[in-house]
Amino acid sequence: MFLQKNRRLLLLKMLKEARLEQGMRQIDVAFALGRPQSYIAKVESGERKIDFIEVMDFCRVVRLDPGKLIKRLG
């Protein structure tokens, strides 16, 4: 359970860092995904879990290589 929590936190950190590296605001990512800004805020804070497809969509928008993400989480 501890390892899973750490990996989840790392996932959220990587998604947020990728967003910031692209100079994107939460609202920018939300618009690209067709979601409200609160969705991105809840994902990044860990309040809302996201499934694999949602992770892939997020990666596409913030230009994060999913292979790099999986390698770091593995």
Biopython code that builds the backbone (N, CA, C, O; Angstrom):
import numpy as np
from Bio.PDB.StructureBuilder import StructureBuilder

atoms = [
    (1, "MET", "N", (0.832, -1.200, 0.000)),
    (1, "MET", "CA", (0.000, 0.000, 0.000)),
    (1, "MET", "C", (0.867, 1.250, 0.000)),
    (1, "MET", "O", (0.563, 2.216, -0.700)),
    (2, "PHE", "N", (1.953, 1.241, 0.786)),
    (2, "PHE", "CA", (2.838, 2.396, 0.875)),
    (2, "PHE", "C", (3.478, 2.693, -0.470)),
    (2, "PHE", "O", (3.546, 3.850, -0.885)),
    (3, "LEU", "N", (3.952, 1.643, -1.162)),
    (3, "LEU", "CA", (4.575, 1.807, -2.474)),
    (3, "LEU", "C", (3.578, 2.359, -3.479)),
    (3, "LEU", "O", (3.914, 3.228, -4.284)),
    (4, "GLN", "N", (2.352, 1.852, -3.432)),
    (4, "GLN", "CA", (1.311, 2.319, -4.340)),
    (4, "GLN", "C", (1.029, 3.806, -4.112)),
    (4, "GLN", "O", (0.868, 4.556, -5.074)),
    (5, "LYS", "N", (0.969, 4.230, -2.873)),
    (5, "LYS", "CA", (0.713, 5.642, -2.561)),
    (5, "LYS", "C", (1.857, 6.508, -3.079)),
    (5, "LYS", "O", (1.621, 7.572, -3.651)),
    (6, "ASN", "N", (3.090, 6.057, -2.882)),
    (6, "ASN", "CA", (4.240, 6.820, -3.368)),
    (6, "ASN", "C", (4.219, 6.943, -4.883)),
    (6, "ASN", "O", (4.527, 8.005, -5.423)),
    (7, "ARG", "N", (3.861, 5.874, -5.569)),
    (7, "ARG", "CA", (3.793, 5.915, -7.026)),
    (7, "ARG", "C", (2.676, 6.829, -7.495)),
    (7, "ARG", "O", (2.833, 7.535, -8.491)),
    (8, "ARG", "N", (1.559, 6.826, -6.798)),
    (8, "ARG", "CA", (0.457, 7.721, -7.158)),
    (8, "ARG", "C", (0.893, 9.174, -6.982)),
    (8, "ARG", "O", (0.607, 10.017, -7.832)),
    (9, "LEU", "N", (1.581, 9.466, -5.881)),
    (9, "LEU", "CA", (2.070, 10.837, -5.658)),
    (9, "LEU", "C", (3.089, 11.248, -6.714)),
    (9, "LEU", "O", (3.095, 12.396, -7.157)),
    (10, "LEU", "N", (3.949, 10.316, -7.121)),
    (10, "LEU", "CA", (4.917, 10.595, -8.172)),
    (10, "LEU", "C", (4.203, 10.867, -9.496)),
    (10, "LEU", "O", (4.591, 11.773, -10.234)),
    (11, "LEU", "N", (3.178, 10.098, -9.796)),
    (11, "LEU", "CA", (2.391, 10.324, -11.009)),
    (11, "LEU", "C", (1.825, 11.739, -11.021)),
    (11, "LEU", "O", (1.951, 12.452, -12.017)),
    (12, "LEU", "N", (1.210, 12.141, -9.933)),
    (12, "LEU", "CA", (0.608, 13.471, -9.863)),
    (12, "LEU", "C", (1.662, 14.561, -9.996)),
    (12, "LEU", "O", (1.444, 15.571, -10.665)),
    (13, "LYS", "N", (2.803, 14.348, -9.354)),
    (13, "LYS", "CA", (3.897, 15.316, -9.443)),
    (13, "LYS", "C", (4.385, 15.445, -10.889)),
    (13, "LYS", "O", (4.614, 16.552, -11.377)),
    (14, "MET", "N", (4.539, 14.316, -11.561)),
    (14, "MET", "CA", (5.027, 14.346, -12.940)),
    (14, "MET", "C", (4.026, 15.029, -13.876)),
    (14, "MET", "O", (4.427, 15.776, -14.768)),
    (15, "LEU", "N", (2.747, 14.780, -13.682)),
    (15, "LEU", "CA", (1.740, 15.423, -14.522)),
    (15, "LEU", "C", (1.739, 16.935, -14.313)),
    (15, "LEU", "O", (1.677, 17.703, -15.272)),
    (16, "LYS", "N", (1.808, 17.347, -13.066)),
    (16, "LYS", "CA", (1.813, 18.778, -12.778)),
    (16, "LYS", "C", (3.081, 19.442, -13.302)),
    (16, "LYS", "O", (3.018, 20.517, -13.899)),
    (17, "GLU", "N", (4.224, 18.810, -13.082)),
    (17, "GLU", "CA", (5.485, 19.375, -13.567)),
    (17, "GLU", "C", (5.489, 19.497, -15.086)),
    (17, "GLU", "O", (5.980, 20.487, -15.629)),
    (18, "ALA", "N", (4.948, 18.505, -15.768)),
    (18, "ALA", "CA", (4.885, 18.561, -17.228)),
    (18, "ALA", "C", (3.999, 19.726, -17.672)),
    (18, "ALA", "O", (4.325, 20.440, -18.620)),
    (19, "ARG", "N", (2.891, 19.906, -16.983)),
    (19, "ARG", "CA", (1.997, 21.031, -17.298)),
    (19, "ARG", "C", (2.725, 22.353, -17.130)),
    (19, "ARG", "O", (2.657, 23.220, -18.001)),
    (20, "LEU", "N", (3.417, 22.506, -16.019)),
    (20, "LEU", "CA", (4.121, 23.748, -15.745)),
    (20, "LEU", "C", (5.274, 23.974, -16.727)),
    (20, "LEU", "O", (5.527, 25.108, -17.135)),
    (21, "GLU", "N", (5.967, 22.909, -17.104)),
    (21, "GLU", "CA", (7.054, 23.023, -18.076)),
    (21, "GLU", "C", (6.550, 23.506, -19.429)),
    (21, "GLU", "O", (7.278, 24.167, -20.170)),
    (22, "GLN", "N", (5.314, 23.177, -19.746)),
    (22, "GLN", "CA", (4.715, 23.629, -21.000)),
    (22, "GLN", "C", (4.134, 25.037, -20.877)),
    (22, "GLN", "O", (3.622, 25.591, -21.850)),
    (23, "GLY", "N", (4.214, 25.609, -19.679)),
    (23, "GLY", "CA", (3.665, 26.946, -19.456)),
    (23, "GLY", "C", (2.150, 26.965, -19.496)),
    (23, "GLY", "O", (1.537, 27.978, -19.833)),
    (24, "MET", "N", (1.556, 25.837, -19.149)),
    (24, "MET", "CA", (0.103, 25.730, -19.188)),
    (24, "MET", "C", (-0.494, 25.931, -17.797)),
    (24, "MET", "O", (0.077, 25.536, -16.780)),
    (25, "ARG", "N", (-1.646, 26.553, -17.799)),
    (25, "ARG", "CA", (-2.422, 26.690, -16.566)),
    (25, "ARG", "C", (-3.392, 25.513, -16.490)),
    (25, "ARG", "O", (-3.629, 24.824, -17.482)),
    (26, "GLN", "N", (-3.937, 25.296, -15.322)),
    (26, "GLN", "CA", (-4.924, 24.226, -15.175)),
    (26, "GLN", "C", (-6.073, 24.417, -16.152)),
    (26, "GLN", "O", (-6.565, 23.449, -16.731)),
    (27, "ILE", "N", (-6.496, 25.640, -16.335)),
    (27, "ILE", "CA", (-7.623, 25.924, -17.236)),
    (27, "ILE", "C", (-7.281, 25.550, -18.679)),
    (27, "ILE", "O", (-8.158, 25.130, -19.435)),
    (28, "ASP", "N", (-6.015, 25.699, -19.064)),
    (28, "ASP", "CA", (-5.593, 25.338, -20.418)),
    (28, "ASP", "C", (-5.728, 23.831, -20.648)),
    (28, "ASP", "O", (-6.240, 23.388, -21.676)),
    (29, "VAL", "N", (-5.262, 23.061, -19.674)),
    (29, "VAL", "CA", (-5.358, 21.606, -19.769)),
    (29, "VAL", "C", (-6.825, 21.183, -19.732)),
    (29, "VAL", "O", (-7.249, 20.317, -20.496)),
    (30, "ALA", "N", (-7.579, 21.791, -18.853)),
    (30, "ALA", "CA", (-9.003, 21.465, -18.737)),
    (30, "ALA", "C", (-9.721, 21.706, -20.059)),
    (30, "ALA", "O", (-10.519, 20.877, -20.497)),
    (31, "PHE", "N", (-9.441, 22.833, -20.688)),
    (31, "PHE", "CA", (-10.075, 23.157, -21.969)),
    (31, "PHE", "C", (-9.725, 22.112, -23.025)),
    (31, "PHE", "O", (-10.592, 21.646, -23.764)),
    (32, "ALA", "N", (-8.445, 21.751, -23.085)),
    (32, "ALA", "CA", (-7.985, 20.754, -24.068)),
    (32, "ALA", "C", (-8.634, 19.390, -23.843)),
    (32, "ALA", "O", (-8.847, 18.636, -24.791)),
    (33, "LEU", "N", (-8.943, 19.080, -22.598)),
    (33, "LEU", "CA", (-9.562, 17.792, -22.263)),
    (33, "LEU", "C", (-11.087, 17.847, -22.246)),
    (33, "LEU", "O", (-11.750, 16.821, -22.093)),
    (34, "GLY", "N", (-11.636, 19.049, -22.404)),
    (34, "GLY", "CA", (-13.089, 19.196, -22.344)),
    (34, "GLY", "C", (-13.646, 18.978, -20.952)),
    (34, "GLY", "O", (-14.750, 18.460, -20.783)),
    (35, "ARG", "N", (-12.875, 19.376, -19.964)),
    (35, "ARG", "CA", (-13.257, 19.204, -18.555)),
    (35, "ARG", "C", (-13.235, 20.559, -17.852)),
    (35, "ARG", "O", (-12.643, 21.508, -18.364)),
    (36, "PRO", "N", (-13.868, 20.659, -16.693)),
    (36, "PRO", "CA", (-13.763, 21.900, -15.918)),
    (36, "PRO", "C", (-12.388, 22.014, -15.248)),
    (36, "PRO", "O", (-11.711, 21.010, -15.027)),
    (37, "GLN", "N", (-11.998, 23.215, -14.940)),
    (37, "GLN", "CA", (-10.703, 23.449, -14.277)),
    (37, "GLN", "C", (-10.632, 22.714, -12.955)),
    (37, "GLN", "O", (-9.560, 22.261, -12.556)),
    (38, "SER", "N", (-11.756, 22.589, -12.271)),
    (38, "SER", "CA", (-11.774, 21.901, -10.978)),
    (38, "SER", "C", (-11.351, 20.435, -11.117)),
    (38, "SER", "O", (-10.792, 19.863, -10.181)),
    (39, "TYR", "N", (-11.610, 19.832, -12.261)),
    (39, "TYR", "CA", (-11.186, 18.453, -12.518)),
    (39, "TYR", "C", (-9.661, 18.356, -12.443)),
    (39, "TYR", "O", (-9.127, 17.459, -11.790)),
    (40, "ILE", "N", (-8.964, 19.271, -13.104)),
    (40, "ILE", "CA", (-7.500, 19.272, -13.107)),
    (40, "ILE", "C", (-6.981, 19.534, -11.699)),
    (40, "ILE", "O", (-6.040, 18.877, -11.254)),
    (41, "ALA", "N", (-7.580, 20.478, -11.002)),
    (41, "ALA", "CA", (-7.159, 20.791, -9.631)),
    (41, "ALA", "C", (-7.308, 19.566, -8.730)),
    (41, "ALA", "O", (-6.425, 19.277, -7.923)),
    (42, "LYS", "N", (-8.406, 18.857, -8.864)),
    (42, "LYS", "CA", (-8.641, 17.681, -8.030)),
    (42, "LYS", "C", (-7.702, 16.535, -8.392)),
    (42, "LYS", "O", (-7.247, 15.801, -7.514)),
    (43, "VAL", "N", (-7.412, 16.381, -9.680)),
    (43, "VAL", "CA", (-6.460, 15.356, -10.097)),
    (43, "VAL", "C", (-5.089, 15.660, -9.513)),
    (43, "VAL", "O", (-4.465, 14.797, -8.896)),
    (44, "GLU", "N", (-4.622, 16.886, -9.708)),
    (44, "GLU", "CA", (-3.280, 17.253, -9.250)),
    (44, "GLU", "C", (-3.127, 17.209, -7.732)),
    (44, "GLU", "O", (-2.035, 16.957, -7.224)),
    (45, "SER", "N", (-4.199, 17.449, -7.020)),
    (45, "SER", "CA", (-4.134, 17.415, -5.554)),
    (45, "SER", "C", (-4.299, 16.004, -5.002)),
    (45, "SER", "O", (-4.070, 15.764, -3.817)),
    (46, "GLY", "N", (-4.698, 15.069, -5.868)),
    (46, "GLY", "CA", (-4.925, 13.703, -5.414)),
    (46, "GLY", "C", (-6.326, 13.469, -4.890)),
    (46, "GLY", "O", (-6.648, 12.374, -4.429)),
    (47, "GLU", "N", (-7.155, 14.488, -4.957)),
    (47, "GLU", "CA", (-8.529, 14.364, -4.480)),
    (47, "GLU", "C", (-9.356, 13.465, -5.402)),
    (47, "GLU", "O", (-10.303, 12.809, -4.967)),
    (48, "ARG", "N", (-8.979, 13.449, -6.682)),
    (48, "ARG", "CA", (-9.678, 12.618, -7.656)),
    (48, "ARG", "C", (-8.684, 11.679, -8.332)),
    (48, "ARG", "O", (-7.655, 12.118, -8.845)),
    (49, "LYS", "N", (-8.994, 10.396, -8.328)),
    (49, "LYS", "CA", (-8.164, 9.417, -9.034)),
    (49, "LYS", "C", (-8.535, 9.440, -10.508)),
    (49, "LYS", "O", (-9.675, 9.719, -10.878)),
    (50, "ILE", "N", (-7.533, 9.137, -11.347)),
    (50, "ILE", "CA", (-7.811, 9.071, -12.773)),
    (50, "ILE", "C", (-7.399, 7.700, -13.294)),
    (50, "ILE", "O", (-6.472, 7.074, -12.779)),
    (51, "ASP", "N", (-8.104, 7.251, -14.322)),
    (51, "ASP", "CA", (-7.787, 5.936, -14.878)),
    (51, "ASP", "C", (-6.697, 6.068, -15.944)),
    (51, "ASP", "O", (-6.241, 7.168, -16.255)),
    (52, "PHE", "N", (-6.297, 4.934, -16.489)),
    (52, "PHE", "CA", (-5.183, 4.894, -17.430)),
    (52, "PHE", "C", (-5.439, 5.758, -18.670)),
    (52, "PHE", "O", (-4.546, 6.477, -19.120)),
    (53, "ILE", "N", (-6.635, 5.690, -19.213)),
    (53, "ILE", "CA", (-6.965, 6.467, -20.412)),
    (53, "ILE", "C", (-6.888, 7.960, -20.102)),
    (53, "ILE", "O", (-6.401, 8.737, -20.924)),
    (54, "GLU", "N", (-7.360, 8.365, -18.937)),
    (54, "GLU", "CA", (-7.288, 9.770, -18.545)),
    (54, "GLU", "C", (-5.833, 10.213, -18.391)),
    (54, "GLU", "O", (-5.484, 11.336, -18.755)),
    (55, "VAL", "N", (-4.987, 9.335, -17.853)),
    (55, "VAL", "CA", (-3.558, 9.650, -17.738)),
    (55, "VAL", "C", (-2.968, 9.859, -19.128)),
    (55, "VAL", "O", (-2.223, 10.813, -19.354)),
    (56, "MET", "N", (-3.302, 8.968, -20.056)),
    (56, "MET", "CA", (-2.787, 9.082, -21.417)),
    (56, "MET", "C", (-3.240, 10.380, -22.077)),
    (56, "MET", "O", (-2.455, 11.029, -22.768)),
    (57, "ASP", "N", (-4.491, 10.759, -21.872)),
    (57, "ASP", "CA", (-5.002, 12.016, -22.432)),
    (57, "ASP", "C", (-4.274, 13.212, -21.825)),
    (57, "ASP", "O", (-3.906, 14.149, -22.534)),
    (58, "PHE", "N", (-4.070, 13.175, -20.522)),
    (58, "PHE", "CA", (-3.359, 14.249, -19.820)),
    (58, "PHE", "C", (-1.942, 14.355, -20.382)),
    (58, "PHE", "O", (-1.467, 15.453, -20.670)),
    (59, "CYS", "N", (-1.269, 13.215, -20.539)),
    (59, "CYS", "CA", (0.092, 13.199, -21.087)),
    (59, "CYS", "C", (0.137, 13.827, -22.473)),
    (59, "CYS", "O", (1.042, 14.604, -22.776)),
    (60, "ARG", "N", (-0.830, 13.494, -23.307)),
    (60, "ARG", "CA", (-0.878, 14.039, -24.662)),
    (60, "ARG", "C", (-0.957, 15.563, -24.618)),
    (60, "ARG", "O", (-0.238, 16.249, -25.345)),
    (61, "VAL", "N", (-1.820, 16.081, -23.775)),
    (61, "VAL", "CA", (-2.037, 17.532, -23.697)),
    (61, "VAL", "C", (-0.795, 18.256, -23.177)),
    (61, "VAL", "O", (-0.439, 19.316, -23.692)),
    (62, "VAL", "N", (-0.138, 17.698, -22.165)),
    (62, "VAL", "CA", (1.026, 18.378, -21.574)),
    (62, "VAL", "C", (2.347, 17.913, -22.190)),
    (62, "VAL", "O", (3.425, 18.278, -21.723)),
    (63, "ARG", "N", (2.244, 17.101, -23.248)),
    (63, "ARG", "CA", (3.418, 16.623, -23.994)),
    (63, "ARG", "C", (4.405, 15.858, -23.112)),
    (63, "ARG", "O", (5.618, 16.056, -23.183)),
    (64, "LEU", "N", (3.851, 14.993, -22.294)),
    (64, "LEU", "CA", (4.666, 14.119, -21.454)),
    (64, "LEU", "C", (4.691, 12.744, -22.103)),
    (64, "LEU", "O", (3.640, 12.158, -22.362)),
    (65, "ASP", "N", (5.869, 12.233, -22.361)),
    (65, "ASP", "CA", (6.024, 10.917, -22.977)),
    (65, "ASP", "C", (5.494, 9.852, -22.018)),
    (65, "ASP", "O", (6.042, 9.673, -20.931)),
    (66, "PRO", "N", (4.435, 9.144, -22.409)),
    (66, "PRO", "CA", (3.880, 8.113, -21.519)),
    (66, "PRO", "C", (4.893, 7.027, -21.187)),
    (66, "PRO", "O", (4.859, 6.460, -20.095)),
    (67, "GLY", "N", (5.793, 6.734, -22.116)),
    (67, "GLY", "CA", (6.829, 5.729, -21.849)),
    (67, "GLY", "C", (7.743, 6.154, -20.712)),
    (67, "GLY", "O", (8.118, 5.342, -19.866)),
    (68, "LYS", "N", (8.096, 7.428, -20.699)),
    (68, "LYS", "CA", (8.928, 7.978, -19.621)),
    (68, "LYS", "C", (8.187, 7.898, -18.296)),
    (68, "LYS", "O", (8.765, 7.558, -17.264)),
    (69, "LEU", "N", (6.909, 8.213, -18.341)),
    (69, "LEU", "CA", (6.079, 8.164, -17.135)),
    (69, "LEU", "C", (6.033, 6.743, -16.581)),
    (69, "LEU", "O", (6.255, 6.530, -15.389)),
    (70, "ILE", "N", (5.748, 5.783, -17.438)),
    (70, "ILE", "CA", (5.646, 4.383, -17.009)),
    (70, "ILE", "C", (6.986, 3.874, -16.481)),
    (70, "ILE", "O", (7.037, 3.155, -15.483)),
    (71, "LYS", "N", (8.054, 4.250, -17.150)),
    (71, "LYS", "CA", (9.391, 3.811, -16.701)),
    (71, "LYS", "C", (9.698, 4.315, -15.294)),
    (71, "LYS", "O", (10.203, 3.570, -14.454)),
    (72, "ARG", "N", (9.387, 5.583, -15.045)),
    (72, "ARG", "CA", (9.653, 6.132, -13.702)),
    (72, "ARG", "C", (8.755, 5.528, -12.636)),
    (72, "ARG", "O", (9.161, 5.391, -11.482)),
    (73, "LEU", "N", (7.544, 5.169, -13.016)),
    (73, "LEU", "CA", (6.605, 4.607, -12.042)),
    (73, "LEU", "C", (6.819, 3.110, -11.818)),
    (73, "LEU", "O", (6.368, 2.548, -10.819)),
    (74, "GLY", "N", (7.513, 2.476, -12.763)),
    (74, "GLY", "CA", (7.703, 1.030, -12.709)),
    (74, "GLY", "C", (8.625, 0.591, -11.664)),
    (74, "GLY", "O", (8.868, -0.607, -11.518)),
]
sb = StructureBuilder()
sb.init_structure("model")
sb.init_model(0)
sb.init_chain("A")
sb.init_seg("    ")
for serial, (resi, resn, name, xyz) in enumerate(atoms, 1):
    if name == "N":
        sb.init_residue(resn, " ", resi, " ")
    sb.init_atom(name, np.array(xyz, "f"), 0.0, 1.0, " ", f" {name:<3s}", serial, name[0])
structure = sb.get_structure()
